[in-house]
Amino acid sequence: MERRFENRTEVRQAVEVTIFEAGGAQHRGFVSDLSSGGLRAVIDDRLAAGQGVAVYLEDQRMVCEVRYCHARGEGFTVGLELIMSTGGEDPRGFIEGIGDLEAEARMCATGGGNGP
């Protein structure tokens, strides 16, 4: 069984996923968490494990491989492994930056931050 070694950061950001095969079908949804090796998203349609996809997250364009896809309510939870970035800043730095912002927001919400 495969085990995750990277820390995950919970987020909620809009995402667009385009399948390389199948005529470039596009799916919209949101990212629910990020790690340095990939992300988990909830989208509107099923994807097959092993499919190559382009992921558009803010100014990031990433190439990922679908690791899993599970039905979730009216959508599907998809695990995406980061293969490479095709534009924007280095996605690993971007993902780590999002994690820093989320941690800071949590600290501020609990009164532990350096807010105004």
N, C-alpha and C positions, 0 to 999 in steps of 0.2 A: 504494500500500500504506500502511495506517495504521501509524504508529509511536508507541510509548509514550514519553511525556516525564516521567512521574512515576516516582520511585524505588519499588521494590516492597520490602515487608518480609515475609519468610517467617514464617508462623505455622502453628499447627495448633489450630483451635478449632471446636467443634461449630456447625453452622449448620442452619437450616431454611429452605427455599425454597418459597413458595406461588405457584403460577401464577394470575394473575388470570383467565384464561380456563380452559376445561376443568374447570369445576365446582370450582375452587380446589384442584386436586390438590397435595398436599404431598410434598416430598422432603427427606430428611435426608442429611447428609454432614458434611464439614469444609471450612473455609477453609484454603487452602494458602498464599496470599499476599494482601497488601493494598497498595493505593496510595491517594493522595488522590482518585483518580477512579473507584475501584471495587475489585473483588476477584476472585480466582479460587477456585473451589470444586470439590470432587469430590463428586458426588451419585450417587444410585442409579438415575436414569432420564434419558433423553435429553430435552433442551429444544430448542426451535426458536429460531434467531437472530431477534431482533426482538420476542420475547415480553416482556411486562411481568410482573415478579414482585415479590413482597414477600419481603424477606430479614430473618430474625430471627437476630441474632448477639449473644449475651449480652443486655444491656438495650437494644440497638439495634434499631429497626425502620426498614428502608430500602426505598425503591422503586428498582428497578433495571431495566435492559433487558439481555436476553441478547444478547451480542455474538457468541459462538461456543459450540459444544458439540462435543467430540471424545470418542470412545470411549477409555476408559483401563482396561485390565484388566476388572474386574467392574463398573466404574462409568463415569461420564462427567465430564470436566473441562469446566467452564463458566466463561466469562469474563463478568462482570457489571459493567456501567457504572452508577455511582451517579447517580441522577436527583434524589432528594430523601430527606430524613429525615422520618419520620412520628412520631417520639417518641424519648425518651431524649436524651442529649447530642448535640451536633452530630457526625455520623458522621465528618467530616473530622478533627476534633479527636481523636475516639476512635481513628481509624486511626493518626494521628500518634503518639498516646500508646502504642499497641501497639508501634509501631516503636521508640520510645524504650526500652520495657521489653525488647524482644528484643535491642536493641543492648547494653543494660546487662548482660543475662544472658550474652551472648557474651563481653563484656569480663571478667566475673567468672570465667567458665569458663576463660579463657586466662590468668588471673592479672593482668589489667590493670585490674580494677575497684577500687572503694573498699569492698570487702566487709568483714565483721567480722574 
